């Protein structure tokens, strides 16, 4: 089995941040992004994973992308991926 080393989390609210923190504890490099800068800033204060303000930076090199956005914006976010 191949392990995932780089993970992008799109959406750093409660669920996305929880996933990012748990994934980082496995040793993976995790980068998060959120459309709402204040939500991303709050996630960044928790440490354990990197947060970026550019979605392309979060996705660069990711072997796994986790989309953890509200359903009402998920379609818009997925079109950017």
JOFEN-V995596 format. One line per field, one symbol per residue. psi: psi as a letter, one per 20 degrees, with the letter a starting at -180 (. if undefined). A space follows every 50 residues. Layout:
psi: ???
This chain:
psi: ppqphpppoookbgggggggghghiiiqpppqqqhohhgggghhiirhqq pqjohhhhhojpipppomrqhiigggghhi.
